[in-house]
């Protein structure tokens, strides 16, 4: 990119600039002297994301002859000092700015198995000693002197089909093979020849540019948390090194070879088995579970992804309270596996992940970085790694800035955004969790006053655990801050695709909220989001509620006349309340069905008059009740209403 810009400037200004190498060295010198804090963390997910997506950028490579890389000492276990390594790389970049052309840099850093570290944010990693066990990838020679290439040979063979015919023909010539025939003939000859070590190295260098690309770990927001510049071809070992160097292991890991990753990590840590239960699968691999997963009927809820467990597990993740760890496939690779048990590693099995997690965040990052490949791939190994870490840092900073700007648009200018102890951005003073003794049962008959909290306690007020029914707030006038939030959400001059809120797995943008301002109807997506909030609040009060989607209930009406029983969940008999939204002219209705194990009552009809962004919703009571034979259920209904 730098060389292209300089060429354009020279052609435009019709002037001769310093050599491109001089300008490049000056830029690297400047970046090395800048006080960058390579935090590599997301303001939304914090230092320890509970869900991560991992992938490899095969096109980001640097040239390196394997013959020049020394074998590491026999006692080397993979421990590398991340600070020392990156300080040495920075010193090389600084040294470039002081050297005249042609002089050898005394601080040059060459790739080696025992001194080559990834980059992990200082708050995310366990310590300054991180893992890099690429030396274990070195091919072990069998008794017949044929290298055991295993999976790497298959991957190289597949990549041969991506080369142009001229490149394949040239590769055959370099390996001393016949260059005549179709591309398929040439590829088959090369795959056979790959059993020879020297031919394998030539093919590997042609496809991957010698190095093995760079592996990244991102959060669902697309922020890069870790980056590893592979010397050899990628394998689950590279990502295992990164994950095992983290302070807190993520609860859900999404990868294109999830089974191999789980097996590799559990073999390396056989005493603790990080991926458990069920070896990182979502359910026990029984024949029945596998069949249900293949049919899309198996659902495994992980509620702690949305609300932290009150009773934390031992050695749990700090944001979820759970010690469970799962390895799942991304959506593009979940059907590539031949093992039927891998059906239990599909994302759609988990309702909390389906529709929320974008499993292609890493691929989208690679797409945006593709324009830099031609430039970065011409750099030295140390220059490539230094500049790539720097580019990703600026990318992360821009992404975080965009998220912060979006948050500031929906809060009052007087509100202060700060960070809690886990690196997550919050409004005002971070709230302290409530003890069980501080929680109390909800009875709206005893609540008559509206509590208006101070600015510093806004986050604590809106936490689901502290929300309770309150008749007094139904007609209470909105505060100035609430009015500003509503006006911003309903502002049709702003982008309709701007992210405003997230409820569970549902992302709400301005186009969803704008329907709140219409006098006659409400969009079904935001209605479902409001009902899911009611369900989650009730769940915290030990009241089981099932909410039908407004997109489902409408199919029960003419002309579709679908069978409602087909949409009933298996646990329907265990629910205390069932909410069925139905649209009528000028308003929505919510039919509430009261269930008990031995009693079933008629519908209680509640007309929804108007939705309010901050006060949830305002109800007009129009109860049409029949007699109730169960006193406890009637009491519970009155409390919930």
Secondary structure, 3 states (H helix, E strand, C coil): CHHHHHHHHHHHHCCCCCCHHHHHHHHHHHHHHCCCCCCCCECCCECCCCEEEEEEECCCCCCCCHHHCCCCCCCCCCEEEHHHHHHHHHHHHHHHCCCCCCCCCCCCCCCCCCCCCCEECCCCECCCEEECCHHHHCCCECCCCCECCHHHHHHHHHHHCCCCHHHHHHHHHHCCCCCCCCHHHHHHHHHHHCCCHHHHHHHHHHHHCCCCCEEEEEECCCCEEEEEECCCCCCHHHHHHHHHCECCCCCEEEECCHHHHHHHHHHHCCCCCCCCCHHHCCCCCCHHHHHHHHCCCCCCCCHHHCCCCCCCCCCCCCCCCCCCCEEEECCCCCCCCCCHHHHHHCHHHCCCCCCCCCCCHHHHHHHHHHHHHHHHCCCCHHHHHHHHHHHHHHHHHHHHHHHHHHHHCCCCCCCCEEECCCCCEEECCCCCCCCHHHCCCCCHHHCCCCCCCCHHHHHHHHCHHHCCCCHHHCCCCCCHHHHHHHHHHCCCCCCCCCEEEEECCEEEEHHHHHHHHCCCCCCHHHHHHHHHHHHHHHHHCCCCEEEECHHHHHHHCCCCCCCHHHHCCCCHHHCCEEEEEEEECCEEEEEEEEECCCCECCCEEEEEEEECCCCCEEEEECCCCCCCCCHHHHHHHHHHC
